[in-house]
Amino acid sequence: MNLEMKNISLKIKIMFDIFSQGGPLFMGILTLILLSLVAVFVLSLIKKRDEKQLLQSIQWLKSLGTLGLVVGILGQLIGLFSAFSVIETSQGISPTMLVSGLKISLITTLYGLIIYITYILFSMILKRVK
């Protein structure tokens, strides 16, 4: 059991490191969007709603999911722009450093895609509920 706790602790540390590498601003905004998405979904399931209110909830989910995807892509583009600005001013950038910067810039886009996929799953569930 002690080994399981160490594995969980290691996974949490890795997730926190990835979150930190993605940048606190965009990762924080994306987390708020994800929490809002989950809140709208849970409230839609808990409250007894008619079809009009259910469609309105699905529209909210769609807006939040799309916003998450767009913010993730924006975070990547701003990260790439910053990385290329640094590369432009410095000399002798190694390929490893370049690839590392590109990998880090993909974190916000990946998070945005996860939010969008979550929206799709939630809307499919709500459509089955009605």
Backbone torsions as a table, in degrees:
resi	resn	phi	psi	omega
1	MET	NA	-34.1	179.1
2	ASN	-63.7	-36.6	178.3
3	LEU	-65.6	-38.0	177.8
4	GLU	-63.3	-41.8	178.8
5	MET	-63.9	-38.5	177.9
6	LYS	-66.2	-39.6	178.0
7	ASN	-64.0	-42.5	178.2
8	ILE	-64.3	-43.0	179.1
9	SER	-62.4	-40.5	178.4
10	LEU	-65.4	-41.6	179.2
11	LYS	-64.8	-40.3	177.9
12	ILE	-64.1	-41.2	178.5
13	LYS	-63.4	-42.1	178.9
14	ILE	-63.5	-43.8	178.7
15	MET	-62.7	-40.4	178.6
16	PHE	-65.8	-39.5	177.6
17	ASP	-62.2	-44.2	178.8
18	ILE	-63.6	-42.1	177.7
19	PHE	-59.3	-44.6	-179.4
20	SER	-66.1	-39.0	179.8
21	GLN	-66.2	-31.3	-179.8
22	GLY	-69.4	-13.3	179.8
23	GLY	98.0	127.5	-174.8
24	PRO	-65.0	-31.4	-178.0
25	LEU	-66.4	-59.2	-176.5
26	PHE	-71.0	-37.4	178.9
27	MET	-67.4	-35.2	176.4
28	GLY	-66.5	-44.4	178.0
29	ILE	-62.4	-43.7	179.7
30	LEU	-64.1	-36.4	177.6
31	THR	-65.6	-40.7	176.8
32	LEU	-63.3	-39.2	177.6
33	ILE	-64.3	-43.6	179.2
34	LEU	-62.9	-42.8	178.3
35	LEU	-64.2	-37.9	176.9
36	SER	-65.5	-39.9	178.3
37	LEU	-60.8	-45.6	179.2
38	VAL	-65.3	-39.9	-179.6
39	ALA	-63.8	-43.8	179.1
40	VAL	-63.5	-40.5	180.0
41	PHE	-64.5	-47.8	-178.4
42	VAL	-63.9	-43.1	178.6
43	LEU	-63.7	-35.4	178.2
44	SER	-66.8	-33.7	178.4
45	LEU	-76.4	-37.7	-175.3
46	ILE	-73.1	-47.2	-175.9
47	LYS	-79.0	138.3	173.4
48	LYS	-77.1	117.1	-175.8
49	ARG	-125.5	154.1	172.7
50	ASP	-83.1	179.3	-173.7
51	GLU	-64.7	-35.9	-179.6
52	LYS	-63.9	-44.8	179.5
53	GLN	-68.2	-34.1	177.4
54	LEU	-66.1	-42.0	176.9
55	LEU	-64.8	-34.6	176.8
56	GLN	-66.6	-39.0	176.5
57	SER	-64.1	-41.5	178.2
58	ILE	-63.2	-37.3	177.9
59	GLN	-65.4	-39.7	176.1
60	TRP	-62.2	-43.3	178.5
61	LEU	-60.7	-42.0	179.4
62	LYS	-61.8	-44.4	179.7
63	SER	-63.0	-44.4	-179.6
64	LEU	-67.5	-40.6	178.4
65	GLY	-63.0	-44.5	178.9
66	THR	-66.6	-40.1	177.3
67	LEU	-60.7	-41.9	177.9
68	GLY	-60.9	-43.0	178.7
69	LEU	-63.8	-44.6	-178.2
70	VAL	-67.7	-41.4	178.4
71	VAL	-64.7	-38.1	177.0
72	GLY	-62.2	-44.0	178.4
73	ILE	-66.9	-39.8	177.0
74	LEU	-61.4	-41.6	177.5
75	GLY	-60.8	-40.0	178.3
76	GLN	-65.5	-44.9	-178.0
77	LEU	-64.2	-40.5	177.8
78	ILE	-67.1	-39.4	176.7
79	GLY	-63.3	-42.2	177.9
80	LEU	-65.3	-41.5	178.5
81	PHE	-60.4	-44.3	178.6
82	SER	-64.2	-42.2	-179.8
83	ALA	-64.7	-42.7	-179.5
84	PHE	-68.8	-30.5	175.8
85	SER	-65.2	-41.3	178.1
86	VAL	-66.7	-42.9	179.5
87	ILE	-62.3	-38.9	-178.8
88	GLU	-62.9	-37.5	-176.3
89	THR	-86.4	-19.7	-178.6
90	SER	-105.5	164.0	-179.5
91	GLN	-118.9	150.0	174.3
92	GLY	74.9	43.5	176.7
93	ILE	-77.5	128.7	179.9
94	SER	-78.1	152.2	177.3
95	PRO	-60.2	-33.0	178.6
96	THR	-63.0	-42.3	179.4
97	MET	-66.6	-38.5	179.1
98	LEU	-64.9	-46.8	179.7
99	VAL	-64.6	-38.5	178.4
100	SER	-61.9	-42.6	177.8
101	GLY	-64.7	-39.7	177.8
102	LEU	-65.7	-39.6	179.1
103	LYS	-63.0	-43.1	-179.9
104	ILE	-66.6	-34.4	-179.4
105	SER	-68.1	-19.5	179.9
106	LEU	-81.6	-11.4	-175.5
107	ILE	-61.4	-45.8	-178.2
108	THR	-67.7	-35.7	177.7
109	THR	-66.1	-40.7	177.6
110	LEU	-61.6	-43.4	178.9
111	TYR	-64.1	-41.8	176.8
112	GLY	-61.4	-39.7	177.3
113	LEU	-66.2	-38.4	176.9
114	ILE	-61.9	-41.2	178.1
115	ILE	-63.7	-42.7	-179.8
116	TYR	-65.2	-42.2	177.5
117	ILE	-63.6	-38.1	176.6
118	THR	-61.6	-42.5	176.4
119	TYR	-58.2	-45.1	-178.5
120	ILE	-61.4	-45.1	179.0
121	LEU	-63.2	-44.9	-179.7
122	PHE	-63.0	-42.2	-179.1
123	SER	-67.9	-35.0	176.3
124	MET	-63.6	-41.1	178.6
125	ILE	-64.9	-44.3	-178.9
126	LEU	-66.7	-34.4	177.5
127	LYS	-66.8	-31.4	176.4
128	ARG	-73.6	-30.0	-177.8
129	VAL	-69.4	-37.5	-176.7
130	LYS	-72.7	NA	NA
